[in-house]
Amino acid sequence: MDEATMHPTKTVQLGCTDCHGGNVDASVAPGTSANSTEYATAKQKAHVQPRDAIFRIHGARPPDIFAKWLREPAEYVKFVNPGDLRVAAETCGATGCHASETRAVSTSMMTHTGFLWGAALYNNGAIPGKNTRFGESYDRDGKPQLIKTFPPPTGEESRTKGVLPELTPLYRWETSQPGNVLRAFERGGEKKAELGNPSRNEDPGKPDDKLSDRGFGTELRTDPVFLGLQKTRLVDPVMSLPGTNDHPGDYRASGCSSCHVIYANDRDPAHSGGYAAFGHSGNSATVDPTVNKSQSGHPIKHVFTRSIPSSQCMVCHLHPGTNMLTTYFGLTWWDNEIDGKKCIPRSRKIPRKKNATRRR
């Protein structure tokens, strides 16, 4: 069932604006119609307004917002989700509440995803050391920030316990340098394009921005791993961002709410337990009459829980690099080589020169 304070223990005394913010003085007379001008005006005054219009036209969290969430002011983020890590220190982590837990989750591996970035960069020669150097974290204004361990760990603590002194944001990919300089001499490929001078042989919208055979900082000679990490969804948007909210299995909030507020994601009782009855389309079953029950992207109920179903974990842990959790469901990572033969034609067609000329 719903809880006005989100806490089913009923021992917490909170008002709506204590967590969500907004204008507590905005009100309407009892019995005012929800379709009236007075109601709409009071609602606009009471609610914190977003910058991006996409958030105004959706009663629920819009799908595929990604970095747009970071561009919104902290006041709006707090209004939509007080558990977001940009504002959790002043809501969930307030004095007398969950300060230590909020502080810990802000530097959790499930927040900074440094484990994957470090593995990808080191294993591909982009950085020389095994210790992770990069991690994802944002300040209250949504800007990337450096996170440090205080007091700094000793070398022995880093070696034996894996405690890192700091994690920094990823470099901008266009300023990166290739880790393995010998890759510039790999056989095959065509002449590389130059900045501002694309090649006519490249596919439209798909520049061949790989290594060049010239010196550092010339042509498009950058490290493809840094570029790949910023463009490829190797992991689900981590806890600093909400889920994609665009299909079953990807509905969730951000920060503390990403685990402790349940969304309808999985209809299998073996994965969702009692939440399976609410389907998998991200619809709400709240008693709140203002929530659209047919719109995806709302939590099932306005309530926290510590009984988190495994289906909630799978929202993030089903993507490459993090889907080790599928073993608990009896599943395995599909080996692409199993069907490799179906991708290769039985007989090769070698185009003749005259046909190649004709196509041009």
BALOGU-623164 format. One record per residue (C-alpha): residue in one letter; residue number from 0; x, y, z. Coordinates in pm, 1 decimal, m for minus. Layout:
N
+------+------+----------+----------+----------+
! resn ! resi !        X !        Y !        Z !
+------+------+----------+----------+----------+
!    a !  NUM !        X !        Y !        Z !
...
+------+------+----------+----------+----------+
! end
This chain:
360
+------+------+----------+----------+----------+
! resn ! resi !        X !        Y !        Z !
+------+------+----------+----------+----------+
!    m !    0 !      0.0 !      0.0 !      0.0 !
!    d !    1 !    102.9 !    363.4 !    m43.5 !
!    e !    2 !    267.2 !    552.9 !    239.8 !
!    a !    3 !    240.6 !    931.0 !    262.1 !
!    t !    4 !    595.6 !    954.3 !    400.3 !
!    m !    5 !    729.0 !    663.7 !    188.6 !
!    h !    6 !    825.5 !    487.9 !    515.3 !
!    p !    7 !    608.5 !    183.7 !    598.4 !
!    t !    8 !    729.5 !    187.3 !    961.5 !
!    k !    9 !    499.1 !    486.1 !   1020.9 !
!    t !   10 !    755.2 !    629.2 !   1263.6 !
!    v !   11 !    870.6 !    909.1 !   1031.4 !
!    q !   12 !    687.9 !   1241.0 !   1027.4 !
!    l !   13 !    732.1 !   1419.6 !    695.3 !
!    g !   14 !    538.8 !   1649.4 !    467.8 !
!    c !   15 !    551.5 !   1640.7 !     88.6 !
!    t !   16 !    776.5 !   1944.4 !     57.5 !
!    d !   17 !   1018.7 !   1815.5 !    322.9 !
!    c !   18 !   1152.7 !   1573.7 !     62.3 !
!    h !   19 !   1025.5 !   1699.5 !   m274.0 !
!    g !   20 !   1053.1 !   2073.1 !   m224.9 !
!    g !   21 !    809.1 !   2299.8 !   m406.7 !
!    n !   22 !    580.0 !   2575.5 !   m286.8 !
!    v !   23 !    391.3 !   2463.4 !     22.7 !
!    d !   24 !    174.7 !   2776.5 !     22.3 !
!    a !   25 !      4.4 !   2701.9 !   m310.6 !
!    s !   26 !   m347.7 !   2566.7 !   m258.0 !
!    v !   27 !   m703.5 !   2553.7 !   m394.2 !
!    a !   28 !  m1039.3 !   2552.3 !   m226.8 !
!    p !   29 !  m1184.2 !   2209.2 !   m139.3 !
!    g !   30 !  m1392.3 !   2068.3 !   m423.7 !
!    t !   31 !  m1211.8 !   2258.7 !   m698.5 !
!    s !   32 !  m1224.3 !   2062.1 !  m1022.8 !
!    a !   33 !   m894.5 !   1918.2 !  m1146.6 !
!    n !   34 !   m984.1 !   2048.9 !  m1493.1 !
!    s !   35 !  m1035.7 !   2406.6 !  m1380.3 !
!    t !   36 !   m805.5 !   2700.8 !  m1445.3 !
!    e !   37 !   m768.4 !   2760.7 !  m1071.9 !
!    y !   38 !   m644.5 !   2407.7 !  m1016.5 !
!    a !   39 !   m396.1 !   2425.3 !  m1305.6 !
!    t !   40 !   m260.9 !   2760.6 !  m1185.4 !
!    a !   41 !   m212.9 !   2639.7 !   m829.2 !
!    k !   42 !    m48.5 !   2320.1 !   m952.7 !
!    q !   43 !    203.2 !   2515.9 !  m1157.3 !
!    k !   44 !    286.8 !   2734.5 !   m858.7 !
!    a !   45 !    324.6 !   2435.5 !   m627.7 !
!    h !   46 !    544.1 !   2227.3 !   m858.0 !
!    v !   47 !    906.5 !   2296.4 !   m946.6 !
!    q !   48 !    923.8 !   2354.0 !  m1321.3 !
!    p !   49 !   1183.0 !   2185.7 !  m1548.4 !
!    r !   50 !   1404.0 !   2354.5 !  m1803.7 !
!    d !   51 !   1347.4 !   2105.4 !  m2084.8 !
!    a !   52 !    995.7 !   2090.9 !  m2228.9 !
!    i !   53 !   1016.9 !   1711.8 !  m2261.8 !
!    f !   54 !    965.7 !   1684.1 !  m1885.9 !
!    r !   55 !    655.3 !   1903.7 !  m1897.3 !
!    i !   56 !    463.7 !   1688.5 !  m2143.1 !
!    h !   57 !    517.8 !   1365.6 !  m1948.4 !
!    g !   58 !    349.0 !   1297.8 !  m1618.1 !
!    a !   59 !    600.2 !   1017.8 !  m1565.7 !
!    r !   60 !    974.0 !   1022.4 !  m1626.6 !
!    p !   61 !   1024.0 !   1039.2 !  m2006.4 !
!    p !   62 !   1206.3 !    754.4 !  m2180.0 !
!    d !   63 !   1568.6 !    778.0 !  m2292.8 !
!    i !   64 !   1649.4 !   1108.4 !  m2124.4 !
!    f !   65 !   2010.8 !   1016.6 !  m2034.2 !
!    a !   66 !   2219.7 !   1336.1 !  m2001.8 !
!    k !   67 !   1911.8 !   1559.7 !  m2018.9 !
!    w !   68 !   1856.2 !   1460.9 !  m1657.3 !
!    l !   69 !   2190.8 !   1618.0 !  m1564.9 !
!    r !   70 !   2097.5 !   1946.7 !  m1728.8 !
!    e !   71 !   1795.4 !   1992.8 !  m1506.7 !
!    p !   72 !   1838.1 !   2206.3 !  m1191.3 !
!    a !   73 !   1882.4 !   2025.5 !   m862.9 !
!    e !   74 !   1552.7 !   2169.0 !   m736.7 !
!    y !   75 !   1361.6 !   1993.2 !  m1015.4 !
!    v !   76 !   1555.7 !   1668.7 !   m969.9 !
!    k !   77 !   1466.9 !   1678.5 !   m601.8 !
!    f !   78 !   1101.4 !   1743.9 !   m683.1 !
!    v !   79 !   1080.8 !   1439.4 !   m910.0 !
!    n !   80 !   1308.1 !   1207.2 !   m711.2 !
!    p !   81 !   1438.9 !   1312.1 !   m368.9 !
!    g !   82 !   1655.0 !    997.0 !   m368.2 !
!    d !   83 !   1868.8 !   1111.9 !   m662.6 !
!    l !   84 !   2234.8 !   1129.0 !   m562.0 !
!    r !   85 !   2261.8 !   1495.2 !   m658.7 !
!    v !   86 !   2025.3 !   1583.7 !   m373.8 !
!    a !   87 !   2021.2 !   1273.4 !   m152.4 !
!    a !   88 !   2259.4 !   1431.5 !     99.6 !
!    e !   89 !   1985.9 !   1682.0 !    189.9 !
!    t !   90 !   1696.5 !   1433.4 !    184.2 !
!    c !   91 !   1782.4 !   1069.4 !    256.5 !
!    g !   92 !   2117.2 !   1167.2 !    405.5 !
!    a !   93 !   1995.1 !   1442.4 !    634.9 !
!    t !   94 !   2102.7 !   1438.3 !    999.2 !
!    g !   95 !   1914.2 !   1171.1 !   1188.9 !
!    c !   96 !   1819.2 !    977.3 !    875.1 !
!    h !   97 !   2052.1 !    770.0 !    654.7 !
!    a !   98 !   2365.7 !    984.5 !    636.8 !
!    s !   99 !   2622.6 !    703.8 !    638.8 !
!    e !  100 !   2434.2 !    493.2 !    382.2 !
!    t !  101 !   2388.7 !    789.1 !    149.7 !
!    r !  102 !   2756.2 !    877.7 !    177.8 !
!    a !  103 !   2856.4 !    519.4 !    100.3 !
!    v !  104 !   2633.9 !    478.8 !   m204.4 !
!    s !  105 !   2767.5 !    800.1 !   m358.1 !
!    t !  106 !   3105.9 !    628.7 !   m402.4 !
!    s !  107 !   2971.9 !    278.0 !   m458.8 !
!    m !  108 !   3095.8 !     72.0 !   m751.1 !
!    m !  109 !   2736.2 !     68.8 !   m873.6 !
!    t !  110 !   2753.9 !    446.5 !   m894.1 !
!    h !  111 !   3097.0 !    523.6 !  m1039.2 !
!    t !  112 !   3129.4 !    207.9 !  m1262.0 !
!    g !  113 !   3507.1 !    242.7 !  m1241.1 !
!    f !  114 !   3547.6 !   m134.6 !  m1247.2 !
!    l !  115 !   3435.5 !   m157.5 !  m1609.9 !
!    w !  116 !   3607.9 !    156.5 !  m1731.5 !
!    g !  117 !   3935.1 !     50.6 !  m1571.2 !
!    a !  118 !   3920.8 !   m298.8 !  m1719.4 !
!    a !  119 !   3837.3 !   m174.7 !  m2068.2 !
!    l !  120 !   4104.7 !     95.6 !  m2070.6 !
!    y !  121 !   4385.5 !   m114.5 !  m1921.5 !
!    n !  122 !   4314.8 !   m429.5 !  m2122.6 !
!    n !  123 !   4319.8 !   m228.9 !  m2445.7 !
!    g !  124 !   4637.2 !    m38.5 !  m2361.7 !
!    a !  125 !   4470.3 !    300.9 !  m2312.5 !
!    i !  126 !   4614.6 !    347.5 !  m1962.2 !
!    p !  127 !   4937.3 !    191.9 !  m1829.5 !
!    g !  128 !   4826.8 !     91.5 !  m1476.7 !
!    k !  129 !   4586.2 !   m171.4 !  m1348.0 !
!    n !  130 !   4442.6 !     50.9 !  m1076.0 !
!    t !  131 !   4124.8 !    220.8 !  m1191.5 !
!    r !  132 !   4168.7 !    593.4 !  m1250.8 !
!    f !  133 !   3830.3 !    696.5 !  m1388.5 !
!    g !  134 !   3481.3 !    696.1 !  m1240.6 !
!    e !  135 !   3139.6 !    851.1 !  m1298.8 !
!    s !  136 !   3014.4 !   1102.0 !  m1043.4 !
!    y !  137 !   2820.9 !   1430.3 !  m1060.0 !
!    d !  138 !   2788.3 !   1728.2 !   m828.6 !
!    r !  139 !   2464.4 !   1898.6 !   m729.4 !
!    d !  140 !   2462.0 !   2096.4 !  m1055.9 !
!    g !  141 !   2503.0 !   1784.7 !  m1270.3 !
!    k !  142 !   2867.0 !   1850.7 !  m1357.2 !
!    p !  143 !   3124.4 !   1567.0 !  m1360.7 !
!    q !  144 !   3328.6 !   1566.7 !  m1043.1 !
!    l !  145 !   3639.5 !   1402.6 !   m898.8 !
!    i !  146 !   3586.3 !   1180.0 !   m593.7 !
!    k !  147 !   3861.3 !   1122.8 !   m335.3 !
!    t !  148 !   3928.8 !    891.7 !    m43.0 !
!    f !  149 !   3995.4 !   1079.9 !    280.1 !
!    p !  150 !   4233.1 !   1029.4 !    437.2 !
!    p !  151 !   4427.2 !    908.4 !    131.4 !
!    p !  152 !   4510.6 !    535.7 !    140.1 !
!    t !  153 !   4865.1 !    413.8 !    173.9 !
!    g !  154 !   5029.9 !    223.1 !   m107.5 !
!    e !  155 !   4990.1 !    m95.0 !     93.9 !
!    e !  156 !   4616.4 !    m36.6 !    138.5 !
!    s !  157 !   4576.9 !     12.4 !   m235.3 !
!    r !  158 !   4777.7 !   m302.0 !   m307.9 !
!    t !  159 !   4614.3 !   m535.5 !    m55.8 !
!    k !  160 !   4265.0 !   m391.3 !    m15.1 !
!    g !  161 !   4205.7 !   m213.5 !   m344.2 !
!    v !  162 !   4140.6 !    124.9 !   m182.1 !
!    l !  163 !   4193.4 !    393.4 !   m446.4 !
!    p !  164 !   4301.4 !    750.7 !   m370.1 !
!    e !  165 !   4068.8 !    908.5 !   m626.7 !
!    l !  166 !   3858.2 !    861.9 !   m938.7 !
!    t !  167 !   3840.0 !   1130.0 !  m1204.7 !
!    p !  168 !   3589.3 !   1184.7 !  m1488.4 !
!    l !  169 !   3670.7 !   1037.7 !  m1827.9 !
!    y !  170 !   3881.4 !   1251.3 !  m2058.2 !
!    r !  171 !   3709.2 !   1407.9 !  m2353.7 !
!    w !  172 !   3773.7 !   1152.1 !  m2623.6 !
!    e !  173 !   3913.9 !   1403.8 !  m2872.6 !
!    t !  174 !   4200.0 !   1486.4 !  m2634.9 !
!    s !  175 !   4298.2 !   1124.5 !  m2569.0 !
!    q !  176 !   4613.8 !    961.3 !  m2702.7 !
!    p !  177 !   4636.5 !    606.7 !  m2839.0 !
!    g !  178 !   4786.9 !    368.7 !  m2585.3 !
!    n !  179 !   4937.9 !    123.7 !  m2833.5 !
!    v !  180 !   5125.6 !    327.6 !  m3092.7 !
!    l !  181 !   5198.0 !     17.0 !  m3302.1 !
!    r !  182 !   4830.1 !    m11.3 !  m3392.9 !
!    a !  183 !   4888.7 !    270.3 !  m3639.4 !
!    f !  184 !   5080.0 !     21.8 !  m3857.8 !
!    e !  185 !   4812.1 !   m246.8 !  m3876.7 !
!    r !  186 !   4753.0 !   m374.9 !  m4226.7 !
!    g !  187 !   4429.3 !   m300.6 !  m4409.9 !
!    g !  188 !   4195.0 !     m4.4 !  m4409.3 !
!    e !  189 !   4194.7 !    304.8 !  m4621.0 !
!    k !  190 !   4344.6 !    650.1 !  m4595.5 !
!    k !  191 !   4217.7 !    816.1 !  m4279.2 !
!    a !  192 !   4005.4 !   1126.1 !  m4295.7 !
!    e !  193 !   4121.0 !   1456.7 !  m4154.1 !
!    l !  194 !   3938.4 !   1697.9 !  m3927.5 !
!    g !  195 !   3711.8 !   1908.9 !  m4144.8 !
!    n !  196 !   3800.8 !   1702.2 !  m4451.0 !
!    p !  197 !   3593.4 !   1381.6 !  m4448.1 !
!    s !  198 !   3648.4 !   1094.6 !  m4686.1 !
!    r !  199 !   3387.6 !   1035.4 !  m4955.5 !
!    n !  200 !   3425.1 !    660.6 !  m4909.1 !
!    e !  201 !   3298.8 !    664.0 !  m4551.6 !
!    d !  202 !   2942.0 !    572.2 !  m4470.4 !
!    p !  203 !   2726.1 !    880.0 !  m4403.9 !
!    g !  204 !   2724.7 !    961.0 !  m4033.9 !
!    k !  205 !   2984.1 !    692.8 !  m3956.1 !
!    p !  206 !   3329.3 !    850.1 !  m3975.1 !
!    d !  207 !   3626.6 !    616.7 !  m3963.5 !
!    d !  208 !   3778.6 !    798.0 !  m3665.2 !
!    k !  209 !   4052.7 !    550.3 !  m3584.9 !
!    l !  210 !   4429.6 !    568.6 !  m3554.5 !
!    s !  211 !   4642.0 !    742.7 !  m3814.1 !
!    d !  212 !   4997.5 !    674.7 !  m3926.5 !
!    r !  213 !   5109.7 !   1023.4 !  m3826.3 !
!    g !  214 !   5213.9 !   1167.1 !  m3491.5 !
!    f !  215 !   5007.4 !   1225.0 !  m3178.9 !
!    g !  216 !   4739.5 !   1490.8 !  m3210.3 !
!    t !  217 !   4725.8 !   1474.8 !  m3590.6 !
!    e !  218 !   4441.6 !   1377.7 !  m3822.4 !
!    l !  219 !   4192.2 !   1184.0 !  m3609.7 !
!    r !  220 !   4447.5 !   1003.5 !  m3399.4 !
!    t !  221 !   4270.8 !    945.3 !  m3067.0 !
!    d !  222 !   4218.9 !    642.0 !  m2847.8 !
!    p !  223 !   3916.1 !    443.2 !  m2968.4 !
!    v !  224 !   3855.4 !    299.5 !  m2619.6 !
!    f !  225 !   3792.3 !    641.5 !  m2465.5 !
!    l !  226 !   3553.1 !    714.4 !  m2749.3 !
!    g !  227 !   3380.8 !    377.7 !  m2714.8 !
!    l !  228 !   3323.3 !    417.9 !  m2342.2 !
!    q !  229 !   3147.1 !    748.7 !  m2398.1 !
!    k !  230 !   2935.7 !    636.5 !  m2693.2 !
!    t !  231 !   2861.9 !    271.1 !  m2621.6 !
!    r !  232 !   2614.2 !    157.8 !  m2360.8 !
!    l !  233 !   2844.0 !   m100.6 !  m2204.5 !
!    v !  234 !   2651.6 !    m71.3 !  m1881.0 !
!    d !  235 !   2304.8 !     52.0 !  m1807.5 !
!    p !  236 !   2286.0 !    416.2 !  m1702.1 !
!    v !  237 !   2424.9 !    370.6 !  m1352.7 !
!    m !  238 !   2282.8 !    501.2 !  m1026.0 !
!    s !  239 !   2347.5 !    867.3 !  m1102.7 !
!    l !  240 !   2088.2 !    846.0 !  m1379.9 !
!    p !  241 !   1740.0 !    691.8 !  m1406.4 !
!    g !  242 !   1673.3 !    389.2 !  m1623.1 !
!    t !  243 !   1583.2 !    426.0 !  m1988.1 !
!    n !  244 !   1215.0 !    375.1 !  m1896.9 !
!    d !  245 !   1136.4 !    272.1 !  m2253.2 !
!    h !  246 !   1061.0 !   m100.9 !  m2233.7 !
!    p !  247 !    987.2 !   m380.4 !  m1983.1 !
!    g !  248 !   1284.9 !   m450.8 !  m1760.6 !
!    d !  249 !   1426.2 !    m96.5 !  m1772.3 !
!    y !  250 !   1194.5 !    103.5 !  m1548.1 !
!    r !  251 !   1361.7 !    255.0 !  m1242.2 !
!    a !  252 !   1451.5 !    579.6 !  m1069.1 !
!    s !  253 !   1801.8 !    700.4 !   m978.3 !
!    g !  254 !   2010.1 !    708.5 !   m660.7 !
!    c !  255 !   1862.9 !    554.8 !   m345.7 !
!    s !  256 !   1527.3 !    514.9 !   m520.6 !
!    s !  257 !   1677.3 !    297.1 !   m793.8 !
!    c !  258 !   1668.8 !      1.3 !   m553.7 !
!    h !  259 !   1427.2 !     95.1 !   m275.9 !
!    v !  260 !   1134.7 !    207.9 !   m495.6 !
!    i !  261 !    991.8 !    m76.7 !   m701.6 !
!    y !  262 !    872.9 !    m49.9 !  m1060.7 !
!    a !  263 !    673.1 !   m305.1 !  m1261.9 !
!    n !  264 !    941.5 !   m477.5 !  m1469.9 !
!    d !  265 !    891.2 !   m855.7 !  m1463.6 !
!    r !  266 !    575.1 !  m1069.7 !  m1465.2 !
!    d !  267 !    754.7 !  m1382.5 !  m1343.5 !
!    p !  268 !    686.4 !  m1449.6 !   m973.1 !
!    a !  269 !   1020.5 !  m1631.7 !   m953.3 !
!    h !  270 !   1191.4 !  m1299.0 !  m1025.6 !
!    s !  271 !    949.2 !  m1042.0 !   m883.1 !
!    g !  272 !    760.9 !  m1224.0 !   m608.9 !
!    g !  273 !    442.9 !  m1036.7 !   m519.4 !
!    y !  274 !    529.7 !   m752.2 !   m755.7 !
!    a !  275 !    477.2 !   m980.5 !  m1057.2 !
!    a !  276 !    102.0 !   m918.0 !  m1034.0 !
!    f !  277 !    158.1 !   m557.8 !  m1146.6 !
!    g !  278 !    292.3 !   m661.6 !  m1488.6 !
!    h !  279 !    603.2 !   m547.7 !  m1669.0 !
!    s !  280 !    504.8 !   m220.1 !  m1835.2 !
!    g !  281 !    609.7 !     26.6 !  m1567.4 !
!    n !  282 !    251.3 !    121.8 !  m1473.5 !
!    s !  283 !    149.9 !    244.7 !  m1131.6 !
!    a !  284 !   m104.4 !     90.8 !   m894.7 !
!    t !  285 !   m108.8 !    382.8 !   m653.2 !
!    v !  286 !   m427.9 !    515.0 !   m497.7 !
!    d !  287 !   m319.6 !    867.9 !   m592.3 !
!    p !  288 !   m593.6 !    989.2 !   m833.0 !
!    t !  289 !   m354.7 !   1235.0 !  m1005.0 !
!    v !  290 !   m124.1 !    959.2 !  m1135.1 !
!    n !  291 !   m200.5 !    824.0 !  m1482.8 !
!    k !  292 !   m228.8 !    446.9 !  m1434.1 !
!    s !  293 !   m190.2 !    377.4 !  m1808.3 !
!    q !  294 !    135.9 !    569.4 !  m1845.9 !
!    s !  295 !    465.6 !    384.9 !  m1812.3 !
!    g !  296 !    743.3 !    521.8 !  m1594.6 !
!    h !  297 !    570.0 !    549.7 !  m1256.4 !
!    p !  298 !    663.2 !    336.8 !   m952.2 !
!    i !  299 !    409.9 !     75.3 !   m844.8 !
!    k !  300 !    342.7 !    244.6 !   m510.7 !
!    h !  301 !    453.9 !    554.1 !   m322.2 !
!    v !  302 !    654.7 !    357.0 !    m66.9 !
!    f !  303 !   1008.0 !    242.5 !     12.4 !
!    t !  304 !   1099.8 !   m121.5 !     64.0 !
!    r !  305 !   1394.0 !   m321.4 !    192.2 !
!    s !  306 !   1251.6 !   m638.4 !     33.3 !
!    i !  307 !   1399.4 !   m574.0 !   m310.2 !
!    p !  308 !   1314.4 !   m838.1 !   m574.6 !
!    s !  309 !   1585.7 !   m969.0 !   m801.5 !
!    s !  310 !   1395.4 !   m827.0 !  m1099.4 !
!    q !  311 !   1484.3 !   m478.6 !   m970.5 !
!    c !  312 !   1854.7 !   m572.2 !   m973.3 !
!    m !  313 !   1823.5 !   m702.4 !  m1327.8 !
!    v !  314 !   1726.2 !   m357.8 !  m1456.7 !
!    c !  315 !   2098.2 !   m277.7 !  m1450.0 !
!    h !  316 !   2257.9 !   m620.5 !  m1433.7 !
!    l !  317 !   2137.7 !   m752.6 !  m1768.4 !
!    h !  318 !   2373.0 !   m549.3 !  m1985.9 !
!    p !  319 !   2715.7 !   m659.8 !  m2115.3 !
!    g !  320 !   2980.3 !   m620.0 !  m1850.5 !
!    t !  321 !   2739.9 !   m643.8 !  m1557.6 !
!    n !  322 !   2510.1 !   m935.1 !  m1639.5 !
!    m !  323 !   2675.0 !  m1184.8 !  m1408.5 !
!    l !  324 !   2347.1 !  m1172.1 !  m1216.1 !
!    t !  325 !   2172.6 !  m1370.4 !  m1488.8 !
!    t !  326 !   2328.7 !  m1687.7 !  m1349.7 !
!    y !  327 !   2089.3 !  m1660.0 !  m1054.8 !
!    f !  328 !   1805.5 !  m1683.1 !  m1306.7 !
!    g !  329 !   1957.5 !  m1988.6 !  m1473.4 !
!    l !  330 !   2066.3 !  m1791.4 !  m1779.2 !
!    t !  331 !   2403.2 !  m1744.1 !  m1945.2 !
!    w !  332 !   2572.4 !  m1486.3 !  m2162.6 !
!    w !  333 !   2506.7 !  m1580.6 !  m2524.5 !
!    d !  334 !   2819.2 !  m1667.2 !  m2716.0 !
!    n !  335 !   2799.8 !  m1488.8 !  m3049.7 !
!    e !  336 !   3028.8 !  m1746.8 !  m3208.7 !
!    i !  337 !   2759.5 !  m2013.2 !  m3173.2 !
!    d !  338 !   2570.2 !  m1863.5 !  m3467.2 !
!    g !  339 !   2875.9 !  m1722.8 !  m3640.0 !
!    k !  340 !   2843.1 !  m1955.5 !  m3935.8 !
!    k !  341 !   2501.7 !  m1810.6 !  m4016.2 !
!    c !  342 !   2662.6 !  m1470.0 !  m4063.9 !
!    i !  343 !   2908.7 !  m1595.8 !  m4323.8 !
!    p !  344 !   2786.2 !  m1682.6 !  m4676.7 !
!    r !  345 !   2862.3 !  m2032.2 !  m4803.2 !
!    s !  346 !   3023.6 !  m1900.4 !  m5119.0 !
!    r !  347 !   3220.8 !  m1580.6 !  m5162.8 !
!    k !  348 !   3139.4 !  m1332.8 !  m5436.6 !
!    i !  349 !   3445.8 !  m1153.1 !  m5562.9 !
!    p !  350 !   3334.6 !   m831.9 !  m5740.6 !
!    r !  351 !   3504.8 !   m763.3 !  m6068.2 !
!    k !  352 !   3671.7 !   m433.3 !  m6133.1 !
!    k !  353 !   3421.5 !   m329.5 !  m6398.3 !
!    n !  354 !   3132.0 !   m386.8 !  m6156.8 !
!    a !  355 !   3302.2 !   m183.9 !  m5887.7 !
!    t !  356 !   3353.0 !     99.1 !  m6135.5 !
!    r !  357 !   2991.1 !     80.0 !  m6246.1 !
!    r !  358 !   2863.4 !    111.3 !  m5887.0 !
!    r !  359 !   3056.2 !    431.0 !  m5838.7 !
+------+------+----------+----------+----------+
! end
